[in-house]
Amino acid sequence: MHEAYLAQLSDCADPARAVGMRKYHKVDRVYLGLANPQIDALTKEWRKELDTPARVALSDALWRTNIYEGRLAAAKLLTQARIRPDDSAAWALIASWTRDFDSWAIADHACMAGQKRLVADPSRLDEVETWVASDHLWTRRAALVSTLPWTKQNHPKPAELEARARILGWIETMVPDHQWFIQKAIGWWLRELSKHDAQPVRDFVETHGEDMRPFAAKEALRYLRKKT
């Protein structure tokens, strides 16, 4: 099934651009050289013609190719607010991808798909919480990138505040992990929260800032320092 869709991606290949992408991402896989808008345009059309089970099946097949653009297309196929009639298979597939994450670009696209499914059913945070203790760096990072929607509410409901506090607790346990991508994700999550709820970020950095890598603490406070 997926061959015809993969052929559409391949038809847009730019071998010269692919060489540069391979050097940039530093991960050994096939790159076709497509730009994000090209993948967006294709997957937008595919979503129109496929029902949910077919979209999930195509996403699974494209992900398994391990082609850079195939994995991005797989994620984009499932990045939508509502997946009817049931999004449980989509969520299960997205969650299964975390163990394959090996670079920020693919991980971030998959996490954007995951964000939609978590917002649709916040009870899935129970599963995401298990990622925090994973021995796989990219799975731990995905726990933060996938939960970025909880940084964005200006007028959070009680359940959203509870979830936000819960995720801040995860971040507290991750502070001693000084790997660059983890610290970058911590700074990113806190920075985004600071735009909508500054005090918890100030409190967090005051309590844990000395244990964070300096660049992460600085990133967390970036917008708050501009206001002072």
C-alpha positions in Angstrom: 0.0 0.0 0.0 2.6 2.5 1.0 4.7 2.1 -2.2 2.5 4.5 -4.2 2.7 7.1 -1.5 6.4 6.7 -1.1 6.7 7.1 -4.9 5.0 10.5 -4.5 7.7 11.6 -2.0 10.4 10.2 -4.3 9.1 12.1 -7.3 9.9 15.3 -5.4 13.4 14.2 -4.4 16.3 16.7 -4.6 19.5 14.7 -4.4 21.7 17.8 -3.9 19.6 19.0 -1.0 19.5 15.4 0.4 23.3 15.5 0.7 23.2 18.6 2.8 20.4 17.2 5.0 22.4 14.1 5.7 25.3 16.2 6.9 23.1 18.4 9.0 21.1 15.7 10.8 24.1 13.4 11.2 22.0 10.2 11.3 22.7 7.4 8.8 19.4 7.0 6.9 18.0 7.8 3.4 17.2 11.4 2.8 15.2 12.4 -0.3 15.8 16.2 0.0 12.2 17.4 0.4 11.3 20.6 2.2 8.6 20.5 4.9 6.0 22.4 2.8 6.3 19.7 0.1 5.6 17.0 2.7 2.8 19.0 4.2 1.1 19.4 0.8 1.2 15.7 0.1 0.0 14.5 3.5 -2.8 17.0 3.4 -4.1 15.3 0.3 -3.5 11.9 1.7 -5.6 12.7 4.8 -8.5 13.6 2.6 -8.6 10.3 0.7 -7.9 7.9 3.6 -10.1 6.9 6.5 -8.6 6.6 10.0 -7.5 2.9 9.8 -5.9 3.4 6.4 -4.1 6.5 7.7 -2.7 4.6 10.7 -1.7 1.7 8.5 0.1 4.1 6.0 1.8 5.9 8.8 3.1 2.7 10.3 4.4 1.6 6.9 6.1 4.9 6.1 7.7 5.0 9.5 9.1 1.5 9.0 10.9 2.6 5.9 13.3 4.7 8.1 13.5 7.2 5.3 13.7 10.7 6.7 10.8 12.1 4.7 8.8 8.9 5.2 9.0 9.3 8.9 8.0 13.0 8.8 5.1 12.1 6.5 4.0 9.3 8.9 3.9 11.9 11.8 2.1 14.5 9.7 -0.6 12.1 8.7 -1.6 11.8 12.3 -1.1 15.4 13.3 -4.7 16.6 13.6 -6.9 17.7 16.5 -9.7 15.1 15.9 -9.3 11.6 14.6 -12.6 9.9 14.2 -14.2 7.6 15.1 -11.5 6.4 17.5 -7.9 7.6 17.9 -6.6 4.9 20.1 -4.8 3.1 17.3 -3.2 6.4 16.3 -2.0 7.1 19.8 -0.7 3.6 20.3 1.3 3.9 17.1 2.7 7.3 17.9 3.7 6.2 21.4 5.5 3.1 19.9 7.7 5.4 17.8 9.5 6.9 20.8 11.9 4.0 21.0 13.0 4.7 17.4 13.7 8.4 18.0 17.3 9.2 17.2 17.2 12.9 16.1 15.4 16.0 17.2 13.7 16.7 13.8 11.9 13.4 13.5 11.2 13.3 17.2 9.7 16.7 17.2 7.3 16.0 14.3 6.2 12.8 16.0 5.7 14.6 19.3 3.5 17.2 17.6 1.3 14.3 16.5 1.4 13.1 20.1 0.5 16.5 21.5 -2.9 16.3 19.7 -3.7 12.9 21.0 -2.7 13.9 24.6 -4.9 16.9 24.5 -7.7 14.8 23.1 -7.3 12.3 26.0 -5.2 13.7 28.9 -5.5 10.3 30.7 -2.7 9.3 28.4 -0.4 11.3 30.5 -0.2 8.2 32.7 1.6 6.4 29.9 3.8 9.4 29.1 4.9 9.5 32.8 6.6 6.2 32.3 8.8 7.7 29.6 10.5 9.9 32.1 12.4 6.9 33.6 13.3 5.4 30.2 16.9 4.5 29.6 16.5 6.0 26.1 17.4 9.7 25.9 14.9 10.6 23.2 12.0 8.9 25.0 12.7 10.9 28.1 12.9 14.1 26.0 9.6 13.1 24.3 7.8 13.3 27.7 8.5 17.0 27.7 8.0 17.9 24.0 4.8 16.0 23.9 3.3 17.8 26.9 4.1 21.4 25.7 0.3 22.1 25.3 0.1 22.3 29.1 2.4 25.3 29.0 0.1 27.3 26.8 -3.2 27.9 28.7 -3.7 31.5 29.8 -6.8 30.5 31.9 -6.2 26.9 32.8 -8.9 24.8 34.3 -8.3 22.9 37.5 -7.5 19.7 35.7 -5.0 21.5 33.4 -3.3 23.1 36.4 -3.1 19.7 38.0 -1.5 18.3 34.8 0.9 21.2 34.7 2.0 20.7 38.2 2.4 17.0 37.5 4.7 17.6 34.5 6.8 20.1 36.5 7.3 17.3 39.0 8.7 15.2 36.1 11.0 18.0 35.1 12.3 18.2 38.7 13.3 14.5 38.5 15.0 15.2 35.2 17.1 18.2 36.3 20.1 16.0 37.4 20.2 14.6 33.8 22.7 17.0 32.3 22.6 15.6 28.7 22.3 18.5 26.4 19.1 17.5 24.7 17.4 16.9 28.0 18.5 20.2 29.5 17.4 21.9 26.3 14.0 20.4 26.6 13.7 21.5 30.2 14.6 25.0 29.3 12.2 25.0 26.4 9.2 23.7 28.5 9.8 26.2 31.2 10.3 29.1 28.7 7.0 28.3 27.0 5.3 28.2 30.4 6.8 31.6 31.4 4.8 33.2 28.6 1.5 32.3 30.3 2.3 31.7 33.9 5.6 33.3 35.0 5.6 32.6 38.7 6.0 28.8 38.7 8.9 29.2 36.3 10.6 31.8 38.6 10.0 29.5 41.6 11.3 26.4 39.7 14.5 28.1 38.6 15.0 29.7 42.1 14.8 26.2 43.6 16.5 24.1 41.0 18.5 26.5 38.8 21.8 25.7 40.4 21.4 22.1 39.5 20.4 22.9 35.9 23.0 23.5 33.3 23.5 27.3 33.0 22.2 27.5 29.4 19.0 25.7 30.4 18.3 28.0 33.4 19.0 31.0 31.1 16.6 29.6 28.5 13.9 29.1 31.0 14.1 32.8 32.1 14.7 34.3 28.6 11.3 36.1 28.3 11.1 37.0 32.0 14.4 38.8 31.9 13.2 40.8 28.9 10.3 42.0 31.0 12.5 43.3 33.9 
